Amino acid sequence: MSRAELPQDEQAGRAGHREHPDRPGLPGLQGRPEREAARGEPAPDRDRGLDGARRRPGPLWTLGLFRSELGVTFRRWRTLALLAVLAAVPLLVGIAVRIETGDGGSAGGGGGGGEGPPFIGQVTNNGLFLVFTALAATLPFFLPMAVGVVAGDSVAGEASAGTLRYLLVAPAGRTRLLLAKFTAILVFCLAATLTVAVSALATGALLFPLGEVTLLSGTTVSLADGMLRAVAIAVAVAVSLVGLAALGLFVSTLTNSGIAAMATTVGLLITVQILGAIPQLDAIHPYLFPHHWMSFADLLRDPVYWDDLLDNLRLQGLYAAVFGSAAWARFTARDITV
């Protein structure tokens, strides 16, 4: 029998198994679910087979879900624009330092006037320090703002677009879907940090000499050692954004508006930054997620000071556990109607 001879309901049912155009490998949005929603019928439990037993998606399906989340995250024009802005910051800083030191002056007032980001005084002697300078310049606002936008839009954006309900029709389960989204946000944290680091390294190599690195403790190490420390610093900065990522994911489960979730996450970031700058509130500073952000500078010491780095790791883990659990509790109990 040809497709034209099939009953209309069966044709629509087959259409329901088409792939989502933005998520290859996942069910599409056409077909039976829409008809059932239009008639007021509950959506079928696609997690159960014909015998009533709950189906468990295999590891390949879970990997496909994760790949789909990565694709959706990094194909959005907003995400690409954020990465472009992050890549432009080290370029602008490098050009500004080059212009300032073109007449023989020193950047940042010689590094002793407290002007400009940390390490900026050493950029003219070694372009590798532009990596540390760019990360120190973007970490207080640009990097966390980008992470807050992506995290805030992760669930709420799907709800506002009307695709969240149909994602749950597939045998993914809410927990797997939430884990896939959180993992995609963490990958973005690393990608955003590496974007800043790679752009800074390329700019520093073009505008300034590269050579041995003099650490904060006064020890001189080879360029290769300095490059390894730069990679470690980039990873440490990415880890510093984990707590904010979990907070943004939780906020995203509270609303169906992606714009509201993004604005709330960025607003919370600014509020916490303000609280951390008030000396009278120093009793709560150690519990704020940005408190140990600048601890990555301890990787430029010999020997490395691990205390603040480990404190930062524990604090970010605590935020991830608390707000990740809150996001899971909210998302698994949420009535998905859009």
C-alpha positions as CSV (number, residue, x, y, z in Angstrom):
1,M,0.0,0.0,0.0
2,S,1.4,3.4,-0.9
3,R,1.7,6.3,1.5
4,A,-1.2,8.1,-0.3
5,E,-3.5,5.2,0.4
6,L,-2.8,5.1,4.2
7,P,-5.5,6.5,6.5
8,Q,-5.0,10.0,7.6
9,D,-4.5,9.1,11.2
10,E,-1.8,6.6,10.4
11,Q,0.0,9.1,8.1
12,A,-0.1,11.6,11.0
13,G,1.2,8.9,13.4
14,R,4.1,8.2,11.2
15,A,4.8,12.0,10.9
16,G,5.2,11.9,14.7
17,H,8.3,9.8,14.4
18,R,10.1,12.3,12.2
19,E,13.2,13.9,13.6
20,H,13.1,17.3,15.2
21,P,14.7,19.7,12.7
22,D,16.9,21.2,15.3
23,R,17.7,18.0,17.2
24,P,18.7,15.1,14.9
25,G,17.9,11.7,16.3
26,L,15.1,13.0,18.5
27,P,11.3,12.8,17.8
28,G,9.8,15.6,15.8
29,L,6.9,17.8,16.9
30,Q,4.3,16.7,14.3
31,G,1.7,14.0,14.6
32,R,-0.1,12.3,17.3
33,P,1.0,14.3,20.4
34,E,-0.5,17.5,18.9
35,R,-3.8,15.8,18.1
36,E,-4.0,14.4,21.6
37,A,-3.3,17.8,23.1
38,A,-5.9,19.4,20.8
39,R,-8.5,16.9,22.0
40,G,-7.5,17.4,25.6
41,E,-6.2,13.9,26.0
42,P,-3.1,13.3,28.1
43,A,0.2,12.7,26.3
44,P,1.1,9.0,26.1
45,D,3.7,7.7,28.5
46,R,6.4,6.9,25.9
47,D,8.7,5.6,28.7
48,R,6.6,2.5,28.8
49,G,6.3,-0.3,26.3
50,L,3.3,-2.4,25.2
51,D,3.7,-4.7,28.2
52,G,3.5,-1.7,30.6
53,A,7.1,-2.0,31.6
54,R,9.1,1.2,31.7
55,R,11.6,1.5,28.9
56,R,15.1,2.5,29.6
57,P,16.9,4.3,26.8
58,G,20.3,2.9,26.0
59,P,23.7,4.7,26.3
60,L,23.7,5.5,22.6
61,W,20.4,7.3,23.0
62,T,21.6,9.2,26.0
63,L,24.8,10.2,24.1
64,G,22.6,11.4,21.2
65,L,20.6,13.5,23.7
66,F,23.7,15.1,25.0
67,R,25.0,15.7,21.4
68,S,21.7,17.3,20.6
69,E,21.9,19.6,23.6
70,L,25.4,20.7,22.5
71,G,24.3,21.3,19.0
72,V,21.4,23.4,20.1
73,T,23.5,25.4,22.5
74,F,26.3,26.2,20.1
75,R,24.2,26.7,17.0
76,R,22.3,29.6,18.5
77,W,23.3,33.0,17.2
78,R,23.2,34.4,20.7
79,T,25.8,31.9,21.9
80,L,28.1,32.6,18.9
81,A,27.7,36.3,19.6
82,L,28.7,35.8,23.2
83,L,31.8,33.9,22.2
84,A,32.7,36.6,19.6
85,V,32.5,39.3,22.3
86,L,34.7,37.2,24.6
87,A,37.3,36.7,21.9
88,A,37.3,40.4,21.2
89,V,38.1,41.4,24.8
90,P,41.8,40.1,24.7
91,L,42.3,41.6,21.3
92,L,41.2,45.1,22.5
93,V,43.3,44.8,25.7
94,G,46.4,43.7,23.7
95,I,45.9,46.6,21.2
96,A,45.4,49.1,24.0
97,V,48.6,47.9,25.8
98,R,50.5,48.0,22.5
99,I,49.4,51.6,21.8
100,E,50.2,52.7,25.4
101,T,53.7,51.2,25.4
102,G,54.5,52.2,21.8
103,D,56.4,55.3,23.0
104,G,58.4,53.4,25.6
105,G,56.0,53.7,28.4
106,S,54.8,50.9,30.6
107,A,51.3,49.4,30.8
108,G,49.2,49.9,33.8
109,G,51.5,52.5,35.3
110,G,54.3,50.1,35.6
111,G,52.2,47.5,37.4
112,G,52.5,49.3,40.7
113,G,49.8,51.9,40.4
114,G,46.9,49.5,40.7
115,E,45.6,50.5,37.3
116,G,44.2,47.9,34.9
117,P,43.7,44.2,35.4
118,P,46.3,42.1,37.2
119,F,49.4,41.0,35.3
120,I,49.0,43.8,32.7
121,G,52.3,45.3,33.6
122,Q,54.1,42.2,32.5
123,V,52.4,41.9,29.1
124,T,54.9,44.0,27.2
125,N,57.8,41.7,28.3
126,N,55.9,38.4,27.6
127,G,52.8,38.1,25.5
128,L,51.8,35.0,27.5
129,F,50.8,37.3,30.4
130,L,48.0,38.6,28.1
131,V,46.3,35.2,28.8
132,F,46.3,35.8,32.5
133,T,45.3,39.5,32.1
134,A,42.4,38.7,29.8
135,L,41.1,36.0,32.1
136,A,41.4,38.3,35.1
137,A,39.6,41.1,33.1
138,T,36.7,38.9,31.9
139,L,36.1,36.8,35.0
140,P,34.4,39.4,37.1
141,F,31.6,40.1,34.6
142,F,31.9,39.0,30.9
143,L,32.5,35.3,31.4
144,P,29.8,34.9,34.1
145,M,27.4,37.0,32.2
146,A,27.8,34.7,29.1
147,V,27.3,31.6,31.3
148,G,24.3,33.2,33.0
149,V,22.6,33.8,29.7
150,V,23.2,30.3,28.4
151,A,22.2,28.6,31.7
152,G,19.1,30.8,32.2
153,D,17.8,30.0,28.8
154,S,18.5,26.2,29.0
155,V,15.1,25.1,30.2
156,A,13.0,28.3,30.1
157,G,14.0,28.8,26.5
158,E,12.7,25.4,25.5
159,A,9.4,26.1,27.4
160,S,8.9,29.5,25.8
161,A,9.6,27.9,22.3
162,G,7.1,25.1,23.0
163,T,9.6,22.3,22.5
164,L,10.1,21.2,26.1
165,R,6.9,19.2,26.2
166,Y,7.8,17.2,23.1
167,L,11.3,16.6,24.3
168,L,9.8,14.7,27.2
169,V,7.7,12.6,24.8
170,A,10.9,10.8,23.9
171,P,12.1,8.1,26.3
172,A,14.7,10.4,27.9
173,G,13.2,11.0,31.3
174,R,13.4,14.4,33.0
175,T,16.5,13.5,35.0
176,R,18.5,12.6,31.9
177,L,17.3,15.7,30.0
178,L,18.3,17.9,32.9
179,L,21.7,16.3,33.2
180,A,22.2,16.7,29.5
181,K,21.4,20.4,29.7
182,F,23.7,20.9,32.7
183,T,26.5,19.1,31.1
184,A,26.1,21.2,27.9
185,I,26.3,24.3,30.1
186,L,29.5,23.1,31.7
187,V,30.9,22.5,28.2
188,F,30.0,26.0,27.4
189,C,31.8,27.2,30.5
190,L,35.0,25.5,29.3
191,A,34.5,26.7,25.7
192,A,34.0,30.3,26.8
193,T,37.1,30.3,28.9
194,L,39.2,28.6,26.2
195,T,38.0,31.2,23.7
196,V,39.3,34.0,25.9
197,A,42.6,32.1,26.5
198,V,43.2,31.2,22.8
199,S,42.4,34.7,21.6
200,A,44.7,36.2,24.2
201,L,47.5,33.9,23.3
202,A,47.2,34.6,19.6
203,T,47.1,38.3,20.2
204,G,50.0,38.2,22.7
205,A,52.1,36.2,20.2
206,L,51.4,38.7,17.4
207,L,52.0,41.9,19.4
208,F,54.6,41.0,22.1
209,P,57.5,38.7,22.5
210,L,57.2,35.2,24.0
211,G,59.7,33.7,26.3
212,E,60.5,32.4,29.8
213,V,57.9,33.3,32.4
214,T,58.7,34.9,35.7
215,L,56.2,33.7,38.3
216,L,54.7,35.7,41.1
217,S,57.1,34.0,43.5
218,G,60.1,35.3,41.5
219,T,60.9,31.9,40.0
220,T,61.6,31.8,36.2
221,V,60.2,28.8,34.3
222,S,60.3,27.9,30.6
223,L,57.8,28.9,28.0
224,A,56.5,25.3,27.9
225,D,55.9,25.3,31.6
226,G,54.2,28.7,31.4
227,M,51.9,27.3,28.7
228,L,50.9,24.4,30.9
229,R,50.2,26.8,33.7
230,A,48.0,28.8,31.3
231,V,46.0,25.8,30.4
232,A,45.6,24.9,34.1
233,I,44.5,28.5,34.8
234,A,41.9,28.3,32.0
235,V,40.5,25.1,33.5
236,A,40.5,26.6,37.0
237,V,38.5,29.6,35.7
238,A,36.0,27.3,34.0
239,V,35.5,25.4,37.3
240,S,34.9,28.7,39.0
241,L,31.8,29.2,36.9
242,V,30.2,25.8,37.9
243,G,28.2,27.3,40.8
244,L,26.8,30.1,38.7
245,A,25.8,27.5,36.0
246,A,23.9,25.4,38.6
247,L,22.2,28.6,39.9
248,G,21.2,29.6,36.4
249,L,19.8,26.1,35.6
250,F,17.7,26.3,38.8
251,V,16.3,29.7,37.8
252,S,15.5,28.4,34.4
253,T,13.3,25.7,35.8
254,L,11.2,28.3,37.7
255,T,9.7,30.1,34.6
256,N,8.5,29.6,31.1
257,S,10.2,32.8,29.9
258,G,13.7,32.5,28.7
259,I,14.3,36.3,28.8
260,A,13.1,36.4,32.4
261,A,15.4,33.5,33.4
262,M,18.4,35.1,31.7
263,A,17.7,38.5,33.3
264,T,17.2,37.0,36.7
265,T,20.4,35.0,36.6
266,V,22.5,38.0,35.4
267,G,20.7,40.1,38.1
268,L,21.7,37.7,40.8
269,L,25.2,37.7,39.5
270,I,25.4,41.5,39.8
271,T,23.8,41.4,43.3
272,V,26.3,38.9,44.6
273,Q,29.1,40.9,43.1
274,I,27.9,44.0,44.9
275,L,27.5,42.1,48.2
276,G,31.1,40.8,47.8
277,A,32.3,44.4,47.5
278,I,30.8,45.7,50.8
279,P,33.3,45.4,53.6
280,Q,30.6,45.4,56.3
281,L,29.3,42.1,54.9
282,D,32.7,40.3,55.1
283,A,31.1,37.6,57.3
284,I,29.1,36.2,54.3
285,H,31.8,36.7,51.7
286,P,33.3,33.2,52.0
287,Y,29.9,31.8,51.1
288,L,29.4,33.8,47.9
289,F,30.3,31.9,44.7
290,P,32.6,34.6,43.3
291,H,34.7,34.8,46.5
292,H,37.6,32.6,45.3
293,W,37.4,33.4,41.6
294,M,40.8,35.1,41.5
295,S,42.5,32.2,43.3
296,F,43.7,31.0,39.9
297,A,46.7,33.4,40.3
298,D,48.1,30.9,42.9
299,L,48.9,28.7,39.9
300,L,51.6,31.3,39.0
301,R,53.5,30.6,42.2
302,D,56.3,28.1,42.9
303,P,55.3,26.1,44.8
304,V,51.6,26.4,44.0
305,Y,49.3,27.6,46.8
306,W,46.5,25.0,46.8
307,D,44.4,26.3,49.8
308,D,42.3,28.9,48.0
309,L,42.1,26.7,44.9
310,L,40.7,23.8,46.8
311,D,38.4,26.1,48.7
312,N,37.0,27.4,45.4
313,L,36.5,23.8,44.2
314,R,34.6,22.9,47.3
315,L,32.5,26.1,47.2
316,Q,31.6,25.5,43.5
317,G,30.8,21.9,44.3
318,L,28.5,22.9,47.1
319,Y,26.6,25.4,44.9
320,A,26.3,22.7,42.2
321,A,25.0,20.2,44.7
322,V,22.5,22.6,46.3
323,F,21.1,24.3,43.2
324,G,21.4,21.2,41.0
325,S,19.3,19.3,43.5
326,A,16.8,22.2,43.6
327,A,16.6,22.3,39.8
328,W,16.0,18.5,39.7
329,A,13.3,18.7,42.4
330,R,11.6,21.5,40.6
331,F,11.9,20.1,37.1
332,T,10.8,16.5,37.9
333,A,7.7,17.8,39.7
334,R,6.9,20.5,37.2
335,D,3.7,20.4,35.2
336,I,4.9,20.8,31.6
337,T,2.0,22.3,29.6
338,V,3.8,24.1,26.9
